[in-house]
Amino acid sequence: MKEFWNDRYGAPEYAYGREPNVFFARCLEAYPVSGSILLPAEGEGRNAVHAARQGLQVTACDISEAGRDKAMTLAAEHGVQLRYEVGDIRTLDLDREHYHAAALIYAHFAPEVRAGIHQRVVDHLAPGGLLFLEAFSKQNLPLRLADPRVGGPDRVDMLHSTEQVLEDFAGLEVLELQEMGIDLREGPYHQGRARVVRFVGRKAP
C-alpha cells in the first residue's frame, strides 16, 4: 500500500485537490476546537493546512513520504507550520489523551486492523476531545464500480456503515451520524455522486 500511495501522491497534481474536505471545514466552523488536532492518513495535507490556518496545532501522519512532501510544500505556500510524521499510527510516538480533536477523512483500512486503528485515534484524544469522520459507505460500491472517478475502495469490507461506526466508536458521545449522498468535487480521484458516512463524536470529559 505504501508504494501505491507514494505513486499517487508523487504526481505533480494534488490527487484530492488543495482545498479542505467540505465536511471537515464545516466541522471546524460548527464545533469549538482550539489547541491541537490529529490527522491520520492525511495524504497531501489539504485538511492539515486548513486546520493550521484556523490556528490549530496540527499533527498529521501518513505512510507516504510523497504525501508528506506535498503537504509541507502546501503548508509553506500558506505560511503555516505542520508536524507531519511518516509511519503507521499504531506505532508512531504520539501522546495519549493529548489532542483536542482528530479527523479521519476518507481513511479506509483493512477490516483486520480498522477497529484497532480507530481505538488508537480515540486513545490519543484528550478528555472532551472531538472526532470528525467522513468515509465512503458500503452503498458507495455500486457507484464506484459504475464510475471509478468517484473513488474509494472497491472492497465492501473496507467501506463503512453507521452500525460499524457506532461499534468502533462506542465510547464516544454521538453528536452527528448519518449516511447520505453527496456530489464530490475533490481533485481528479474524488469526482461524482457518492454515498458517505459522516460522524462527529465526543470523548467523555
DRENBARO-926151 format. One record per atom (N, C-alpha, C): z, x, y; residue in one letter. Coordinates in nm, 4 decimals, m for minus. Layout:
N
[[Z,X,Y],"A"] ...
This chain:
205
[[0.0000,0.0819,m0.1211],"M"] [[0.0000,0.0000,0.0000],"M"] [[0.0000,0.0857,0.1268],"M"] [[0.0677,0.1992,0.1219],"K"] [[0.0704,0.2858,0.2397],"K"] [[m0.0699,0.3297,0.2780],"K"] [[m0.1514,0.3629,0.1786],"E"] [[m0.2884,0.4047,0.2068],"E"] [[m0.3687,0.2907,0.2679],"E"] [[m0.3471,0.1692,0.2178],"F"] [[m0.4174,0.0533,0.2719],"F"] [[m0.3872,0.0364,0.4203],"F"] [[m0.2594,0.0412,0.4566],"W"] [[m0.2220,0.0187,0.5954],"W"] [[m0.2608,0.1356,0.6843],"W"] [[m0.2529,0.2561,0.6349],"N"] [[m0.2995,0.3692,0.7147],"N"] [[m0.4489,0.3586,0.7429],"N"] [[m0.5233,0.3105,0.6447],"D"] [[m0.6667,0.2923,0.6641],"D"] [[m0.6939,0.1831,0.7680],"D"] [[m0.6243,0.0712,0.7558],"R"] [[m0.6462,m0.0387,0.8506],"R"] [[m0.6046,0.0004,0.9922],"R"] [[m0.4895,0.0619,1.0051],"Y"] [[m0.4410,0.0972,1.1372],"Y"] [[m0.5071,0.2239,1.1923],"Y"] [[m0.5782,0.2945,1.1080],"G"] [[m0.6460,0.4151,1.1539],"G"] [[m0.7719,0.3871,1.2331],"G"] [[m0.8212,0.2645,1.2304],"A"] [[m0.9402,0.2280,1.3074],"A"] [[m0.9059,0.2265,1.4566],"A"] [[m1.0046,0.2469,1.5434],"P"] [[m0.9768,0.2504,1.6877],"P"] [[m0.9224,0.1179,1.7420],"P"] [[m0.9731,0.0056,1.6942],"E"] [[m0.9274,m0.1232,1.7455],"E"] [[m0.7908,m0.1581,1.6862],"E"] [[m0.7190,m0.2451,1.7563],"Y"] [[m0.5891,m0.2914,1.7078],"Y"] [[m0.6127,m0.4091,1.6128],"Y"] [[m0.5702,m0.3923,1.4886],"A"] [[m0.6054,m0.4864,1.3818],"A"] [[m0.5623,m0.6291,1.4140],"A"] [[m0.4463,m0.6446,1.4786],"Y"] [[m0.3943,m0.7777,1.5112],"Y"] [[m0.3783,m0.7955,1.6617],"Y"] [[m0.4538,m0.7177,1.7358],"G"] [[m0.4528,m0.7289,1.8803],"G"] [[m0.3414,m0.6478,1.9452],"G"] [[m0.3462,m0.6458,2.0764],"R"] [[m0.2490,m0.5712,2.1560],"R"] [[m0.1438,m0.6614,2.2193],"R"] [[m0.1658,m0.7928,2.2131],"E"] [[m0.0715,m0.8877,2.2717],"E"] [[0.0308,m0.9317,2.1666],"E"] [[0.1506,m0.9705,2.2087],"P"] [[0.2531,m1.0096,2.1111],"P"] [[0.2153,m1.1379,2.0386],"P"] [[0.2706,m1.1550,1.9211],"N"] [[0.2607,m1.2802,1.8481],"N"] [[0.3169,m1.3938,1.9349],"N"] [[0.2463,m1.5059,1.9383],"V"] [[0.2831,m1.6176,2.0269],"V"] [[0.4238,m1.6693,1.9957],"V"] [[0.4552,m1.6873,1.8684],"F"] [[0.5868,m1.7388,1.8300],"F"] [[0.6964,m1.6399,1.8690],"F"] [[0.6746,m1.5129,1.8456],"F"] [[0.7737,m1.4116,1.8815],"F"] [[0.7996,m1.4113,2.0315],"F"] [[0.6926,m1.4134,2.1101],"A"] [[0.7089,m1.4144,2.2558],"A"] [[0.7849,m1.5387,2.3002],"A"] [[0.7557,m1.6524,2.2392],"R"] [[0.8248,m1.7759,2.2746],"R"] [[0.9735,m1.7679,2.2389],"R"] [[1.0045,m1.7075,2.1244],"C"] [[1.1449,m1.6947,2.0841],"C"] [[1.2241,m1.6108,2.1837],"C"] [[1.1642,m1.5026,2.2331],"L"] [[1.2353,m1.4188,2.3296],"L"] [[1.2588,m1.4925,2.4609],"L"] [[1.1752,m1.5917,2.4909],"E"] [[1.1970,m1.6740,2.6096],"E"] [[1.3006,m1.7836,2.5835],"E"] [[1.2979,m1.8402,2.4631],"A"] [[1.3806,m1.9580,2.4344],"A"] [[1.5241,m1.9243,2.3977],"A"] [[1.5476,m1.8038,2.3448],"Y"] [[1.6805,m1.7669,2.2974],"Y"] [[1.7317,m1.6478,2.3772],"Y"] [[1.8577,m1.6512,2.4148],"P"] [[1.9133,m1.5423,2.4956],"P"] [[1.9355,m1.4168,2.4110],"P"] [[1.8435,m1.3245,2.4200],"V"] [[1.8533,m1.1993,2.3452],"V"] [[1.8669,m1.0843,2.4446],"V"] [[1.9680,m1.0034,2.4255],"S"] [[1.9831,m0.8815,2.5047],"S"] [[2.0362,m0.7737,2.4126],"S"] [[2.0192,m0.6499,2.4519],"G"] [[2.0664,m0.5398,2.3691],"G"] [[1.9572,m0.4866,2.2796],"G"] [[1.9802,m0.4872,2.1492],"S"] [[1.8904,m0.4186,2.0562],"S"] [[1.8210,m0.5174,1.9636],"S"] [[1.6999,m0.4801,1.9216],"I"] [[1.6224,m0.5628,1.8297],"I"] [[1.5573,m0.4738,1.7245],"I"] [[1.5544,m0.5233,1.6019],"L"] [[1.4956,m0.4529,1.4884],"L"] [[1.3659,m0.5231,1.4487],"L"] [[1.2582,m0.4440,1.4343],"L"] [[1.1282,m0.4999,1.3977],"L"] [[1.0735,m0.4265,1.2759],"L"] [[1.1054,m0.4751,1.1551],"P"] [[1.0488,m0.4165,1.0346],"P"] [[0.9015,m0.4548,1.0195],"P"] [[0.8258,m0.3729,0.9461],"A"] [[0.6827,m0.3981,0.9216],"A"] [[0.6099,m0.4231,1.0529],"A"] [[0.6342,m0.3370,1.1516],"E"] [[0.5876,m0.3614,1.2882],"E"] [[0.4440,m0.3168,1.3126],"E"] [[0.3867,m0.2394,1.2229],"G"] [[0.2458,m0.2049,1.2388],"G"] [[0.2167,m0.1307,1.3675],"G"] [[0.1227,m0.1827,1.4464],"E"] [[0.0712,m0.1118,1.5635],"E"] [[0.1496,m0.1380,1.6910],"E"] [[0.2599,m0.2111,1.6810],"G"] [[0.3557,m0.2131,1.7904],"G"] [[0.3419,m0.3204,1.8957],"G"] [[0.2558,m0.4200,1.8738],"R"] [[0.2356,m0.5198,1.9790],"R"] [[0.3639,m0.5958,2.0126],"R"] [[0.4423,m0.6311,1.9113],"N"] [[0.5668,m0.7037,1.9361],"N"] [[0.6766,m0.6111,1.9867],"N"] [[0.6792,m0.4900,1.9368],"A"] [[0.7791,m0.3929,1.9817],"A"] [[0.7622,m0.3616,2.1293],"A"] [[0.6396,m0.3412,2.1713],"V"] [[0.6136,m0.3108,2.3124],"V"] [[0.6508,m0.4297,2.3999],"V"] [[0.6191,m0.5500,2.3548],"H"] [[0.6556,m0.6688,2.4323],"H"] [[0.8069,m0.6784,2.4463],"H"] [[0.8798,m0.6565,2.3376],"A"] [[1.0260,m0.6628,2.3436],"A"] [[1.0821,m0.5575,2.4384],"A"] [[1.0264,m0.4377,2.4328],"A"] [[1.0724,m0.3307,2.5221],"A"] [[1.0442,m0.3659,2.6681],"A"] [[0.9334,m0.4324,2.6930],"R"] [[0.9003,m0.4737,2.8296],"R"] [[0.9957,m0.5821,2.8800],"R"] [[1.0623,m0.6507,2.7870],"Q"] [[1.1630,m0.7507,2.8246],"Q"] [[1.3009,m0.6870,2.8424],"Q"] [[1.3097,m0.5563,2.8270],"G"] [[1.4352,m0.4861,2.8487],"G"] [[1.5186,m0.4627,2.7243],"G"] [[1.4652,m0.4933,2.6068],"L"] [[1.5403,m0.4727,2.4830],"L"] [[1.5267,m0.3290,2.4338],"L"] [[1.6295,m0.2836,2.3650],"Q"] [[1.6251,m0.1529,2.2982],"Q"] [[1.5643,m0.1751,2.1596],"Q"] [[1.4481,m0.1188,2.1354],"V"] [[1.3683,m0.1538,2.0186],"V"] [[1.3742,m0.0443,1.9126],"V"] [[1.4048,m0.0865,1.7904],"T"] [[1.3858,m0.0028,1.6731],"T"] [[1.2807,m0.0699,1.5864],"T"] [[1.1689,m0.0022,1.5646],"A"] [[1.0610,m0.0534,1.4808],"A"] [[1.0483,0.0352,1.3582],"A"] [[0.9963,m0.0220,1.2510],"C"] [[0.9696,0.0597,1.1330],"C"] [[0.8504,0.0034,1.0573],"C"] [[0.7863,0.0910,0.9823],"D"] [[0.6703,0.0552,0.9015],"D"] [[0.6452,0.1717,0.8068],"D"] [[0.5688,0.1464,0.7013],"I"] [[0.5356,0.2540,0.6074],"I"] [[0.4153,0.3342,0.6539],"I"] [[0.3496,0.2939,0.7616],"S"] [[0.2241,0.3545,0.8046],"S"] [[0.2421,0.4481,0.9238],"S"] [[0.2053,0.5739,0.9050],"E"] [[0.2062,0.6681,1.0164],"E"] [[0.1018,0.6302,1.1213],"E"] [[m0.0126,0.5801,1.0755],"A"] [[m0.1175,0.5398,1.1695],"A"] [[m0.0702,0.4244,1.2574],"A"] [[0.0048,0.3321,1.1993],"G"] [[0.0614,0.2233,1.2779],"G"] [[0.1573,0.2752,1.3835],"G"] [[0.2435,0.3680,1.3446],"R"] [[0.3376,0.4258,1.4417],"R"] [[0.2632,0.4947,1.5551],"R"] [[0.1613,0.5708,1.5221],"D"] [[0.0897,0.6448,1.6261],"D"] [[0.0277,0.5499,1.7287],"D"] [[m0.0300,0.4409,1.6807],"K"] [[m0.0898,0.3458,1.7751],"K"] [[0.0170,0.2696,1.8531],"K"] [[0.1298,0.2441,1.7895],"A"] [[0.2404,0.1791,1.8606],"A"] [[0.2915,0.2682,1.9741],"A"] [[0.3045,0.3963,1.9481],"M"] [[0.3544,0.4865,2.0509],"M"] [[0.2531,0.5018,2.1641],"M"] [[0.1248,0.4968,2.1294],"T"] [[0.0209,0.5005,2.2333],"T"] [[0.0293,0.3765,2.3206],"T"] [[0.0462,0.2602,2.2581],"L"] [[0.0571,0.1352,2.3324],"L"] [[0.1822,0.1352,2.4209],"L"] [[0.2918,0.1881,2.3676],"A"] [[0.4153,0.1950,2.4461],"A"] [[0.3968,0.2842,2.5683],"A"] [[0.3299,0.3969,2.5496],"A"] [[0.3067,0.4879,2.6622],"A"] [[0.2202,0.4218,2.7692],"A"] [[0.1221,0.3442,2.7266],"E"] [[0.0365,0.2739,2.8224],"E"] [[0.1161,0.1763,2.9080],"E"] [[0.2218,0.1189,2.8491],"H"] [[0.3033,0.0215,2.9218],"H"] [[0.4289,0.0837,2.9821],"H"] [[0.4479,0.2121,2.9624],"G"] [[0.5612,0.2806,3.0224],"G"] [[0.6956,0.2416,2.9650],"G"] [[0.7006,0.2132,2.8334],"V"] [[0.8271,0.1767,2.7693],"V"] [[0.8569,0.2723,2.6542],"V"] [[0.9820,0.2701,2.6111],"Q"] [[1.0285,0.3579,2.5042],"Q"] [[1.0544,0.2782,2.3765],"Q"] [[1.0168,0.3351,2.2622],"L"] [[1.0454,0.2762,2.1324],"L"] [[1.1105,0.3805,2.0425],"L"] [[1.1965,0.3338,1.9561],"R"] [[1.2349,0.4137,1.8393],"R"] [[1.1520,0.3596,1.7235],"R"] [[1.0717,0.4444,1.6627],"Y"] [[0.9820,0.3989,1.5558],"Y"] [[1.0015,0.4896,1.4349],"Y"] [[1.0518,0.4315,1.3266],"E"] [[1.0772,0.5063,1.2033],"E"] [[0.9695,0.4727,1.1004],"E"] [[0.9196,0.5748,1.0336],"V"] [[0.8232,0.5538,0.9255],"V"] [[0.8973,0.5614,0.7927],"V"] [[0.8871,0.4547,0.7144],"G"] [[0.9530,0.4534,0.5846],"G"] [[0.9857,0.3119,0.5406],"G"] [[1.0500,0.3021,0.4271],"D"] [[1.0917,0.1761,0.3670],"D"] [[1.2251,0.1341,0.4285],"D"] [[1.2328,0.0140,0.4800],"I"] [[1.3560,m0.0304,0.5456],"I"] [[1.4758,m0.0263,0.4520],"I"] [[1.4509,m0.0316,0.3210],"R"] [[1.5616,m0.0293,0.2257],"R"] [[1.6287,0.1072,0.2190],"R"] [[1.5608,0.2105,0.2667],"T"] [[1.6166,0.3454,0.2563],"T"] [[1.6319,0.4153,0.3908],"T"] [[1.5806,0.3566,0.4975],"L"] [[1.5946,0.4183,0.6289],"L"] [[1.7404,0.4169,0.6738],"L"] [[1.7773,0.5165,0.7535],"D"] [[1.9140,0.5290,0.8040],"D"] [[1.9287,0.4458,0.9312],"D"] [[1.9554,0.3167,0.9126],"L"] [[1.9729,0.2239,1.0244],"L"] [[2.1150,0.1697,1.0215],"L"] [[2.1692,0.1429,1.1383],"D"] [[2.3080,0.0978,1.1491],"D"] [[2.3226,m0.0463,1.1009],"D"] [[2.4211,m0.0704,1.0182],"R"] [[2.4515,m0.2067,0.9731],"R"] [[2.5239,m0.2829,1.0833],"R"] [[2.5009,m0.4143,1.0858],"E"] [[2.5658,m0.5053,1.1807],"E"] [[2.5559,m0.4527,1.3246],"E"] [[2.4372,m0.4065,1.3604],"H"] [[2.4173,m0.3422,1.4902],"H"] [[2.3241,m0.4206,1.5820],"H"] [[2.2205,m0.4828,1.5260],"Y"] [[2.1128,m0.5379,1.6084],"Y"] [[2.1416,m0.6814,1.6517],"Y"] [[2.1122,m0.7093,1.7773],"H"] [[2.1353,m0.8429,1.8313],"H"] [[2.0267,m0.9403,1.7892],"H"] [[1.9142,m0.8894,1.7444],"A"] [[1.8063,m0.9728,1.6934],"A"] [[1.7199,m0.8896,1.6001],"A"] [[1.6442,m0.9592,1.5161],"A"] [[1.5443,m0.8954,1.4300],"A"] [[1.4286,m0.9929,1.4154],"A"] [[1.3108,m0.9396,1.3909],"A"] [[1.1934,m1.0260,1.3761],"A"] [[1.1071,m0.9778,1.2605],"A"] [[1.0708,m1.0704,1.1749],"L"] [[0.9776,m1.0459,1.0651],"L"] [[0.8522,m1.1280,1.0953],"L"] [[0.7510,m1.0618,1.1472],"I"] [[0.6284,m1.1279,1.1889],"I"] [[0.5160,m1.0871,1.0930],"I"] [[0.4766,m1.1809,1.0090],"Y"] [[0.3755,m1.1552,0.9043],"Y"] [[0.4131,m1.0332,0.8208],"Y"] [[0.5389,m1.0288,0.7821],"A"] [[0.5911,m0.9226,0.6954],"A"] [[0.6009,m0.9789,0.5540],"A"] [[0.4992,m0.9556,0.4755],"H"] [[0.4915,m1.0102,0.3401],"H"] [[0.5182,m0.8995,0.2381],"H"] [[0.6042,m0.9317,0.1408],"F"] [[0.6447,m0.8328,0.0416],"F"] [[0.6247,m0.8881,m0.0987],"F"] [[0.6124,m0.7975,m0.1942],"A"] [[0.6025,m0.8384,m0.3340],"A"] [[0.7286,m0.9157,m0.3728],"A"] [[0.7159,m1.0152,m0.4621],"P"] [[0.8302,m1.1024,m0.4928],"P"] [[0.9505,m1.0289,m0.5494],"P"] [[0.9280,m0.9194,m0.6185],"E"] [[1.0412,m0.8495,m0.6789],"E"] [[1.1271,m0.7747,m0.5764],"E"] [[1.0767,m0.7547,m0.4549],"V"] [[1.1546,m0.6836,m0.3531],"V"] [[1.1820,m0.7693,m0.2304],"V"] [[1.1164,m0.8841,m0.2180],"R"] [[1.1239,m0.9641,m0.0957],"R"] [[1.2674,m1.0029,m0.0592],"R"] [[1.3389,m1.0647,m0.1509],"A"] [[1.4734,m1.1131,m0.1199],"A"] [[1.5657,m0.9986,m0.0808],"A"] [[1.5522,m0.8843,m0.1480],"G"] [[1.6345,m0.7690,m0.1146],"G"] [[1.6073,m0.7161,0.0252],"G"] [[1.4800,m0.7128,0.0631],"I"] [[1.4452,m0.6675,0.1979],"I"] [[1.4974,m0.7660,0.3010],"I"] [[1.4817,m0.8947,0.2738],"H"] [[1.5334,m0.9949,0.3673],"H"] [[1.6843,m0.9804,0.3849],"H"] [[1.7555,m0.9572,0.2763],"Q"] [[1.9004,m0.9401,0.2869],"Q"] [[1.9355,m0.8141,0.3645],"Q"] [[1.8566,m0.7102,0.3459],"R"] [[1.8793,m0.5858,0.4193],"R"] [[1.8667,m0.6094,0.5703],"R"] [[1.7664,m0.6870,0.6090],"V"] [[1.7495,m0.7181,0.7513],"V"] [[1.8717,m0.7935,0.8033],"V"] [[1.9191,m0.8916,0.7279],"V"] [[2.0382,m0.9668,0.7680],"V"] [[2.1587,m0.8736,0.7801],"V"] [[2.1713,m0.7800,0.6883],"D"] [[2.2826,m0.6848,0.6928],"D"] [[2.2839,m0.6043,0.8221],"D"] [[2.1672,m0.5784,0.8767],"H"] [[2.1580,m0.4991,0.9991],"H"] [[2.1840,m0.5811,1.1251],"H"] [[2.1885,m0.7142,1.1140],"L"] [[2.2184,m0.7978,1.2296],"L"] [[2.3670,m0.7914,1.2653],"L"] [[2.3936,m0.7828,1.3930],"A"] [[2.5317,m0.7939,1.4408],"A"] [[2.5791,m0.9385,1.4249],"A"] [[2.7091,m0.9619,1.4210],"P"] [[2.7582,m1.0999,1.4204],"P"] [[2.7001,m1.1786,1.5374],"P"] [[2.6501,m1.2986,1.5076],"G"] [[2.5850,m1.3787,1.6096],"G"] [[2.4407,m1.3422,1.6346],"G"] [[2.3881,m1.2425,1.5623],"G"] [[2.2511,m1.1973,1.5820],"G"] [[2.1488,m1.3002,1.5361],"G"] [[2.0318,m1.2958,1.5956],"L"] [[1.9242,m1.3911,1.5690],"L"] [[1.8147,m1.3283,1.4848],"L"] [[1.7584,m1.4076,1.3958],"L"] [[1.6432,m1.3658,1.3160],"L"] [[1.5267,m1.4580,1.3470],"L"] [[1.4114,m1.3991,1.3786],"F"] [[1.2879,m1.4728,1.4012],"F"] [[1.1887,m1.4367,1.2907],"F"] [[1.1269,m1.5373,1.2313],"L"] [[1.0302,m1.5138,1.1237],"L"] [[0.9098,m1.6043,1.1414],"L"] [[0.7921,m1.5448,1.1347],"E"] [[0.6686,m1.6213,1.1181],"E"] [[0.5884,m1.5540,1.0076],"E"] [[0.5441,m1.6342,0.9111],"A"] [[0.4707,m1.5796,0.7973],"A"] [[0.3768,m1.6863,0.7429],"A"] [[0.2753,m1.6414,0.6717],"F"] [[0.1826,m1.7355,0.6097],"F"] [[0.2533,m1.8146,0.4998],"F"] [[0.2272,m1.9445,0.4957],"S"] [[0.2858,m2.0298,0.3930],"S"] [[0.1992,m2.0282,0.2674],"S"] [[0.2555,m2.0799,0.1599],"K"] [[0.1793,m2.0887,0.0355],"K"] [[0.0559,m2.1772,0.0522],"K"] [[0.0622,m2.2707,0.1464],"Q"] [[m0.0514,m2.3590,0.1719],"Q"] [[m0.1639,m2.2883,0.2478],"Q"] [[m0.1404,m2.1643,0.2889],"N"] [[m0.2450,m2.0899,0.3586],"N"] [[m0.3507,m2.0340,0.2637],"N"] [[m0.3159,m2.0212,0.1363],"L"] [[m0.4070,m1.9534,0.0434],"L"] [[m0.5460,m2.0171,0.0392],"L"] [[m0.5600,m2.1503,0.0284],"P"] [[m0.6948,m2.2078,0.0296],"P"] [[m0.7719,m2.1779,0.1582],"P"] [[m0.7021,m2.1752,0.2703],"L"] [[m0.7673,m2.1448,0.3971],"L"] [[m0.8151,m2.0004,0.4004],"L"] [[m0.7321,m1.9113,0.3480],"R"] [[m0.7683,m1.7693,0.3451],"R"] [[m0.8848,m1.7434,0.2507],"R"] [[m0.8859,m1.8135,0.1362],"L"] [[m0.9956,m1.7957,0.0410],"L"] [[m1.1265,m1.8519,0.0966],"L"] [[m1.1156,m1.9581,0.1766],"A"] [[m1.2361,m2.0166,0.2364],"A"] [[m1.2885,m1.9317,0.3518],"A"] [[m1.1979,m1.8650,0.4224],"D"] [[m1.2356,m1.7830,0.5374],"D"] [[m1.1435,m1.6619,0.5443],"D"] [[m1.1853,m1.5482,0.4901],"P"] [[m1.0985,m1.4298,0.4857],"P"] [[m1.0522,m1.3806,0.6228],"P"] [[m1.1196,m1.4230,0.7299],"R"] [[m1.0771,m1.3800,0.8635],"R"] [[m0.9383,m1.4329,0.8995],"R"] [[m0.8967,m1.5395,0.8314],"V"] [[m0.7638,m1.5964,0.8586],"V"] [[m0.6550,m1.4937,0.8304],"V"] [[m0.6745,m1.4151,0.7265],"G"] [[m0.5783,m1.3107,0.6940],"G"] [[m0.4674,m1.3576,0.6022],"G"] [[m0.3773,m1.2661,0.5730],"G"] [[m0.2651,m1.2948,0.4851],"G"] [[m0.2923,m1.2560,0.3414],"G"] [[m0.1874,m1.2484,0.2605],"P"] [[m0.2024,m1.2124,0.1190],"P"] [[m0.2892,m1.3116,0.0431],"P"] [[m0.3587,m1.2621,m0.0578],"D"] [[m0.4367,m1.3503,m0.1454],"D"] [[m0.3620,m1.3800,m0.2742],"D"] [[m0.2304,m1.3534,m0.2736],"R"] [[m0.1425,m1.3841,m0.3866],"R"] [[m0.0403,m1.4880,m0.3421],"R"] [[m0.0329,m1.5974,m0.4131],"V"] [[0.0576,m1.7039,m0.3725],"V"] [[0.2032,m1.6598,m0.3801],"V"] [[0.2356,m1.5650,m0.4688],"D"] [[0.3750,m1.5221,m0.4817],"D"] [[0.4194,m1.4298,m0.3679],"D"] [[0.3275,m1.3919,m0.2797],"M"] [[0.3647,m1.3144,m0.1611],"M"] [[0.3684,m1.4015,m0.0350],"M"] [[0.3415,m1.5298,m0.0517],"L"] [[0.3435,m1.6231,0.0598],"L"] [[0.4774,m1.6967,0.0655],"L"] [[0.5015,m1.7699,0.1737],"H"] [[0.6323,m1.8285,0.1993],"H"] [[0.6313,m1.9804,0.1881],"H"] [[0.7496,m2.0345,0.1673],"S"] [[0.7737,m2.1781,0.1759],"S"] [[0.9057,m2.1964,0.2491],"S"] [[0.9284,m2.3164,0.3016],"T"] [[1.0548,m2.3409,0.3701],"T"] [[1.1720,m2.3297,0.2730],"T"] [[1.1509,m2.3745,0.1491],"E"] [[1.2581,m2.3662,0.0488],"E"] [[1.2948,m2.2206,0.0195],"E"] [[1.1942,m2.1366,0.0103],"Q"] [[1.2182,m1.9953,m0.0170],"Q"] [[1.2905,m1.9289,0.0990],"Q"] [[1.2521,m1.9625,0.2207],"V"] [[1.3189,m1.9070,0.3382],"V"] [[1.4657,m1.9486,0.3405],"V"] [[1.4931,m2.0743,0.3116],"L"] [[1.6315,m2.1205,0.3070],"L"] [[1.7122,m2.0452,0.2014],"L"] [[1.6488,m2.0169,0.0889],"E"] [[1.7177,m1.9430,m0.0174],"E"] [[1.7435,m1.7990,0.0228],"E"] [[1.6422,m1.7320,0.0772],"D"] [[1.6568,m1.5904,0.1128],"D"] [[1.7558,m1.5701,0.2264],"D"] [[1.7630,m1.6663,0.3193],"F"] [[1.8488,m1.6520,0.4371],"F"] [[1.9599,m1.7558,0.4368],"F"] [[2.0154,m1.7791,0.3200],"A"] [[2.1160,m1.8840,0.3023],"A"] [[2.2395,m1.8626,0.3895],"A"] [[2.2692,m1.7396,0.4254],"G"] [[2.3881,m1.7127,0.5052],"G"] [[2.3706,m1.7357,0.6539],"G"] [[2.2494,m1.7704,0.6979],"L"] [[2.2238,m1.7877,0.8404],"L"] [[2.2260,m1.9360,0.8796],"L"] [[2.2734,m1.9629,0.9985],"E"] [[2.2626,m2.0972,1.0548],"E"] [[2.1171,m2.1239,1.0914],"E"] [[2.0646,m2.2356,1.0479],"V"] [[1.9245,m2.2686,1.0746],"V"] [[1.9131,m2.3314,1.2135],"V"] [[1.8411,m2.2645,1.3022],"L"] [[1.8138,m2.3174,1.4352],"L"] [[1.6759,m2.3823,1.4415],"L"] [[1.5800,m2.3264,1.3694],"E"] [[1.4457,m2.3831,1.3584],"E"] [[1.3920,m2.3509,1.2201],"E"] [[1.3210,m2.4445,1.1611],"L"] [[1.2500,m2.4185,1.0357],"L"] [[1.1419,m2.5241,1.0203],"L"] [[1.0186,m2.4785,1.0125],"Q"] [[0.9090,m2.5718,0.9909],"Q"] [[0.7880,m2.4995,0.9333],"Q"] [[0.7088,m2.5765,0.8595],"E"] [[0.5767,m2.5309,0.8191],"E"] [[0.4765,m2.6078,0.9020],"E"] [[0.3728,m2.5380,0.9487],"M"] [[0.2788,m2.6026,1.0395],"M"] [[0.1441,m2.5327,1.0369],"M"] [[0.0437,m2.6022,1.0867],"G"] [[m0.0874,m2.5435,1.1050],"G"] [[m0.1009,m2.4890,1.2456],"G"] [[m0.1629,m2.3723,1.2569],"I"] [[m0.1863,m2.3115,1.3879],"I"] [[m0.3265,m2.2519,1.3898],"I"] [[m0.3748,m2.2255,1.5093],"D"] [[m0.5010,m2.1537,1.5276],"D"] [[m0.4679,m2.0109,1.5662],"D"] [[m0.5004,m1.9185,1.4778],"L"] [[m0.4706,m1.7783,1.5008],"L"] [[m0.5813,m1.7117,1.5809],"L"] [[m0.5399,m1.6321,1.6814],"R"] [[m0.6317,m1.5510,1.7598],"R"] [[m0.5644,m1.4176,1.7853],"R"] [[m0.5496,m1.3408,1.6780],"E"] [[m0.4768,m1.2141,1.6854],"E"] [[m0.5629,m1.1019,1.6279],"E"] [[m0.6482,m1.0445,1.7099],"G"] [[m0.7295,m0.9331,1.6635],"G"] [[m0.8271,m0.9754,1.5554],"G"] [[m0.9012,m0.8815,1.4976],"P"] [[m1.0055,m0.9158,1.4004],"P"] [[m0.9551,m0.9678,1.2668],"P"] [[m0.8277,m0.9447,1.2324],"Y"] [[m0.7789,m0.9794,1.0991],"Y"] [[m0.6941,m1.1061,1.0938],"Y"] [[m0.6694,m1.1703,1.2084],"H"] [[m0.5998,m1.2995,1.2122],"H"] [[m0.6812,m1.3932,1.3001],"H"] [[m0.7797,m1.4594,1.2423],"Q"] [[m0.8686,m1.5461,1.3184],"Q"] [[m0.8925,m1.6759,1.2423],"Q"] [[m0.8635,m1.7890,1.3059],"G"] [[m0.8963,m1.9168,1.2457],"G"] [[m0.7744,m2.0036,1.2173],"G"] [[m0.7992,m2.1139,1.1496],"R"] [[m0.6944,m2.2097,1.1172],"R"] [[m0.6091,m2.1580,1.0026],"R"] [[m0.4776,m2.1603,1.0228],"A"] [[m0.3848,m2.1051,0.9245],"A"] [[m0.2662,m2.1980,0.9073],"A"] [[m0.1935,m2.1802,0.7976],"R"] [[m0.0673,m2.2504,0.7732],"R"] [[0.0430,m2.1462,0.7703],"R"] [[0.1484,m2.1714,0.8481],"V"] [[0.2565,m2.0734,0.8587],"V"] [[0.3919,m2.1413,0.8431],"V"] [[0.4908,m2.0593,0.8133],"V"] [[0.6312,m2.0988,0.8180],"V"] [[0.6949,m2.0266,0.9357],"V"] [[0.7674,m2.1025,1.0174],"R"] [[0.8407,m2.0464,1.1297],"R"] [[0.9894,m2.0745,1.1124],"R"] [[1.0707,m1.9705,1.1377],"F"] [[1.2147,m1.9818,1.1136],"F"] [[1.2898,m1.9054,1.2206],"F"] [[1.3958,m1.9669,1.2712],"V"] [[1.4924,m1.8986,1.3557],"V"] [[1.6297,m1.9235,1.2957],"V"] [[1.7009,m1.8163,1.2675],"G"] [[1.8343,m1.8280,1.2102],"G"] [[1.9345,m1.7431,1.2875],"G"] [[2.0603,m1.7797,1.2767],"R"] [[2.1652,m1.7053,1.3477],"R"] [[2.2755,m1.6661,1.2502],"R"] [[2.3138,m1.5416,1.2569],"K"] [[2.4240,m1.4919,1.1746],"K"] [[2.5573,m1.5410,1.2323],"K"] [[2.6501,m1.5655,1.1465],"A"] [[2.7800,m1.6158,1.1920],"A"] [[2.8457,m1.5147,1.2860],"A"] [[2.9124,m1.5633,1.3912],"P"] [[2.9807,m1.4717,1.4854],"P"] [[3.0915,m1.3938,1.4162],"P"] 
